[in-house]
Amino acid sequence: MKIWFITGASRGFGALMTKEALAAGDAVIATARNPKTVTEQFGNHPNLFAVALDVSNEAQAKEAAAAGIARFGRIDVLANNAGYGLLGAVEEATAEEIEKLYATNVFGLLKVTRAVLPHMRRQRSGHVLNFSSIGGYFGYPGWGVYGSTKFAVEGLSESLAAELEPFGIKVTIIEPGFFRTDFLSDTSLAVSPASIADYEGTPAGNMRNFAADANHAQPGNPAKLAAGIMTMVSSANPPLRMPFGSDTVAMIEAQHASVEKELAAWRELALSTDFASETTAVS
């Protein structure tokens, strides 16, 4: 039996992972700002421990981790799922919007991770799942600030994986594409109100309309993603990156091809900036 610690467990991927884990016979420390929203969905399941957690509150993160350990004795899987989106051109986003987004998507993830890792290090085992996005691998117009939080998650996770390997702790970056959750609804998506007329008709401006039209018409099946995470977590050698969705796979392949093409075009200039070798200097 695995013990899960899931943030944002009241809805979306968090609720679906909670459902899958309980069905598999695992135990879940299911956190949400209001834990009643968790128990209302799943009832008084013996393997469910609903805990109040605002991920931006470091003291509360430590309390939630300690409470979970007191209840189940260990934490095997940390799923850093809590987060939300911000839609709008980079120039349109206000400082307040940006800081609030980072407080949850980046600093909140860090606070929860730092609260759980001492317990995993003591166990010399564990698996950290950090939810990123295809927007953390490729920059979309209109999603620049949101994507930057996910790029931060990707970089942190790569370093974290190397740092935690000596302790038997694995790290996987979850990269969903567009899935049919409420992510594009106002419960999970903030839209910058400071719309600049100059962006109308541009890719950034058009993205506002795309998001409204695409809501609940996304290609990805959330239930299949949750089931896929269960399969991946059970693997003896889980990946550092786990993309989910055909749109994500296609975009990663296109991004790789673009980077390779650009590197080939500018390779000579890139290599020309080293100090000349001693052999070259003498000759």
C-alpha positions as CSV (number, residue, x, y, z in Angstrom):
1,M,0.0,0.0,0.0
2,K,1.3,3.4,-1.0
3,I,0.7,6.5,1.0
4,W,-0.1,9.5,-1.2
5,F,0.1,13.2,-0.3
6,I,-1.9,15.1,-2.9
7,T,-2.4,18.9,-3.1
8,G,-5.4,20.3,-4.8
9,A,-7.3,17.1,-4.1
10,S,-10.8,18.6,-4.2
11,R,-11.2,18.7,-8.0
12,G,-9.6,18.1,-11.3
13,F,-6.5,15.8,-11.5
14,G,-6.2,15.9,-7.7
15,A,-9.6,14.4,-7.1
16,L,-9.1,11.8,-9.9
17,M,-5.8,10.7,-8.5
18,T,-7.4,10.4,-5.0
19,K,-10.1,8.3,-6.5
20,E,-7.6,6.0,-8.3
21,A,-5.4,5.6,-5.3
22,L,-8.2,4.7,-3.0
23,A,-9.6,2.2,-5.5
24,A,-6.1,0.6,-5.6
25,G,-6.1,0.1,-1.9
26,D,-3.7,3.0,-1.2
27,A,-4.1,5.6,1.4
28,V,-4.3,9.3,0.6
29,I,-3.5,12.5,2.6
30,A,-5.8,14.6,0.5
31,T,-5.2,18.3,1.0
32,A,-7.4,21.3,0.0
33,R,-8.1,24.7,1.3
34,N,-11.4,23.4,2.6
35,P,-11.0,19.7,3.4
36,K,-14.8,19.3,3.6
37,T,-14.8,19.5,-0.2
38,V,-12.8,16.3,-0.2
39,T,-14.9,14.4,2.3
40,E,-18.1,15.4,0.6
41,Q,-16.8,13.6,-2.5
42,F,-15.3,10.5,-1.0
43,G,-17.1,10.1,2.3
44,N,-15.4,8.8,5.4
45,H,-13.1,6.3,3.7
46,P,-10.8,4.6,6.2
47,N,-7.8,5.2,3.9
48,L,-8.6,8.9,3.3
49,F,-7.2,11.7,5.5
50,A,-8.5,15.1,4.4
51,V,-6.3,18.0,5.6
52,A,-6.6,21.7,5.3
53,L,-3.8,23.2,3.2
54,D,-3.1,26.5,1.5
55,V,0.1,25.6,-0.4
56,S,1.3,29.2,0.0
57,N,1.3,28.8,3.8
58,E,4.7,27.2,4.7
59,A,3.7,26.6,8.4
60,Q,0.5,24.9,7.3
61,A,2.4,22.7,4.8
62,K,4.7,21.5,7.6
63,E,1.7,20.8,9.8
64,A,-0.1,18.9,7.0
65,A,2.9,16.7,6.4
66,A,3.4,16.0,10.1
67,A,-0.3,15.2,10.5
68,G,-0.1,12.8,7.5
69,I,3.0,11.0,9.0
70,A,1.2,10.8,12.4
71,R,-1.8,9.1,10.7
72,F,-0.1,6.7,8.3
73,G,3.6,6.6,9.3
74,R,5.1,7.6,6.0
75,I,4.6,9.4,2.7
76,D,5.4,7.4,-0.5
77,V,4.2,9.7,-3.2
78,L,3.9,13.5,-3.2
79,A,1.7,14.8,-5.9
80,N,2.2,18.6,-6.3
81,N,-0.9,19.2,-8.3
82,A,-2.3,22.5,-6.9
83,G,-2.1,25.4,-9.2
84,Y,-4.1,27.6,-11.6
85,G,-3.6,29.4,-14.9
86,L,-3.3,33.0,-16.0
87,L,-4.4,34.0,-19.5
88,G,-3.1,37.2,-21.2
89,A,-0.1,38.7,-22.9
90,V,3.0,39.1,-20.8
91,E,2.6,42.9,-21.0
92,E,-1.0,42.7,-19.9
93,A,-0.3,40.9,-16.7
94,T,-0.1,43.1,-13.6
95,A,2.6,42.7,-10.9
96,E,0.0,41.6,-8.4
97,E,-1.4,38.9,-10.8
98,I,2.2,37.6,-11.5
99,E,3.2,37.5,-7.8
100,K,-0.1,35.7,-6.8
101,L,0.4,33.1,-9.5
102,Y,4.0,32.4,-8.5
103,A,3.0,32.2,-4.9
104,T,0.9,29.1,-5.7
105,N,2.4,27.5,-8.8
106,V,6.1,27.8,-7.8
107,F,6.6,28.9,-4.2
108,G,3.7,26.8,-3.0
109,L,5.1,23.8,-4.7
110,L,8.5,24.5,-3.1
111,K,7.0,24.9,0.4
112,V,5.1,21.6,0.2
113,T,8.1,19.8,-1.2
114,R,10.4,21.1,1.5
115,A,7.8,20.1,4.1
116,V,7.6,16.5,2.8
117,L,11.2,15.8,1.8
118,P,12.6,15.4,5.4
119,H,10.2,12.5,5.9
120,M,11.1,10.9,2.5
121,R,14.8,11.3,3.2
122,R,14.4,9.5,6.6
123,Q,12.6,6.7,4.8
124,R,15.3,6.6,2.0
125,S,12.4,6.3,-0.4
126,G,9.7,8.2,-2.1
127,H,8.4,9.7,-5.4
128,V,7.7,13.3,-6.1
129,L,5.3,14.2,-8.9
130,N,5.5,17.8,-9.9
131,F,2.7,18.9,-12.2
132,S,4.0,21.1,-15.1
133,S,2.3,21.5,-18.5
134,I,3.1,21.4,-22.1
135,G,3.3,25.2,-21.4
136,G,6.4,24.4,-19.3
137,Y,8.1,22.9,-22.4
138,F,7.0,25.3,-25.1
139,G,6.0,29.0,-24.8
140,Y,2.5,29.7,-26.0
141,P,1.4,33.3,-26.8
142,G,-1.1,34.4,-24.2
143,W,0.2,32.0,-21.7
144,G,3.6,33.5,-21.1
145,V,3.4,34.2,-17.4
146,Y,1.6,30.9,-16.6
147,G,4.1,29.1,-18.7
148,S,7.0,30.7,-16.9
149,T,5.8,29.2,-13.6
150,K,5.8,25.8,-15.3
151,F,9.2,26.3,-16.8
152,A,10.4,27.0,-13.3
153,V,8.8,23.8,-12.1
154,E,10.7,21.9,-14.8
155,G,14.1,23.4,-13.9
156,L,13.5,22.8,-10.2
157,S,12.5,19.3,-10.8
158,E,15.5,18.4,-12.9
159,S,17.9,19.6,-10.2
160,L,15.8,18.0,-7.5
161,A,15.9,14.6,-9.3
162,A,19.7,14.7,-9.2
163,E,19.8,15.9,-5.6
164,L,17.4,13.2,-4.3
165,E,18.7,10.2,-6.3
166,P,21.3,9.3,-3.5
167,F,18.4,8.9,-1.1
168,G,16.3,6.6,-3.3
169,I,13.8,9.3,-4.0
170,K,12.5,9.7,-7.6
171,V,11.1,12.8,-9.3
172,T,8.8,12.9,-12.2
173,I,7.5,16.0,-14.1
174,I,3.9,15.5,-15.2
175,E,3.3,17.4,-18.5
176,P,-0.4,17.3,-19.5
177,G,-1.6,18.9,-22.7
178,F,-5.2,20.2,-22.9
179,F,-7.4,17.9,-20.9
180,R,-11.1,18.2,-20.4
181,T,-11.1,19.4,-16.8
182,D,-12.2,22.8,-15.4
183,F,-8.8,24.3,-16.1
184,L,-10.2,26.8,-18.6
185,S,-13.1,27.7,-16.3
186,D,-13.0,30.6,-14.0
187,T,-12.5,28.3,-11.0
188,S,-9.0,27.4,-12.3
189,L,-8.2,30.2,-14.8
190,A,-7.6,33.9,-14.1
191,V,-7.9,36.1,-17.2
192,S,-5.9,39.4,-17.0
193,P,-8.5,42.2,-17.2
194,A,-5.9,44.7,-18.5
195,S,-6.6,43.9,-22.2
196,I,-4.4,46.0,-24.5
197,A,-6.2,46.9,-27.8
198,D,-2.9,46.5,-29.8
199,Y,-3.0,42.8,-29.1
200,E,-6.4,42.2,-30.6
201,G,-6.1,40.0,-33.7
202,T,-2.6,38.8,-32.7
203,P,-1.8,35.3,-31.4
204,A,-1.9,36.5,-27.8
205,G,-5.2,38.3,-28.3
206,N,-6.8,35.4,-30.2
207,M,-5.8,33.0,-27.4
208,R,-8.4,34.6,-25.2
209,N,-11.2,33.5,-27.6
210,F,-9.5,30.1,-28.1
211,A,-9.6,29.4,-24.4
212,A,-13.3,30.2,-24.1
213,D,-14.2,28.1,-27.1
214,A,-12.0,25.1,-26.1
215,N,-13.3,24.8,-22.6
216,H,-14.7,21.3,-22.0
217,A,-13.8,20.4,-25.6
218,Q,-10.2,19.5,-25.0
219,P,-8.9,16.2,-26.5
220,G,-7.5,14.7,-23.3
221,N,-9.4,12.4,-21.0
222,P,-8.6,13.3,-17.4
223,A,-9.6,9.9,-16.0
224,K,-7.2,8.2,-18.3
225,L,-4.4,10.6,-17.2
226,A,-5.1,9.7,-13.5
227,A,-5.0,6.0,-14.4
228,G,-1.8,6.6,-16.4
229,I,-0.2,8.2,-13.4
230,M,-1.0,5.1,-11.3
231,T,0.7,2.9,-13.9
232,M,3.7,5.2,-14.1
233,V,4.2,5.3,-10.3
234,S,4.1,1.5,-10.1
235,S,7.0,1.3,-12.5
236,A,10.4,0.3,-11.2
237,N,12.1,3.0,-13.3
238,P,9.7,6.0,-13.7
239,P,10.7,8.7,-16.1
240,L,11.9,12.2,-15.3
241,R,9.4,13.6,-17.7
242,M,6.0,12.0,-18.3
243,P,4.0,13.8,-21.1
244,F,0.3,13.0,-21.3
245,G,-1.9,13.7,-24.4
246,S,-1.4,13.4,-28.1
247,D,-1.1,17.2,-28.4
248,T,1.7,17.2,-25.8
249,V,3.7,14.5,-27.7
250,A,3.3,16.3,-31.0
251,M,4.4,19.7,-29.6
252,I,7.5,18.1,-27.9
253,E,8.5,16.5,-31.1
254,A,8.0,19.8,-33.0
255,Q,10.0,21.7,-30.4
256,H,12.9,19.3,-30.6
257,A,13.0,19.6,-34.3
258,S,12.9,23.4,-34.2
259,V,15.7,23.5,-31.6
260,E,17.9,21.1,-33.6
261,K,17.3,23.2,-36.8
262,E,18.2,26.4,-35.1
263,L,21.3,24.9,-33.4
264,A,22.6,23.7,-36.7
265,A,22.1,27.1,-38.3
266,W,24.0,28.9,-35.5
267,R,26.4,26.2,-34.4
268,E,29.5,27.8,-35.9
269,L,28.9,31.1,-34.1
270,A,28.0,29.2,-30.8
271,L,31.3,27.3,-30.9
272,S,33.4,30.3,-31.8
273,T,33.1,31.9,-28.3
274,D,35.5,29.6,-26.4
275,F,39.1,30.6,-25.6
276,A,41.5,29.4,-28.2
277,S,43.3,26.2,-27.2
278,E,47.0,26.5,-26.4
279,T,47.8,24.6,-29.6
280,T,45.8,27.1,-31.7
281,A,47.4,30.0,-29.9
282,V,51.0,28.8,-30.4
283,S,50.4,28.1,-34.1
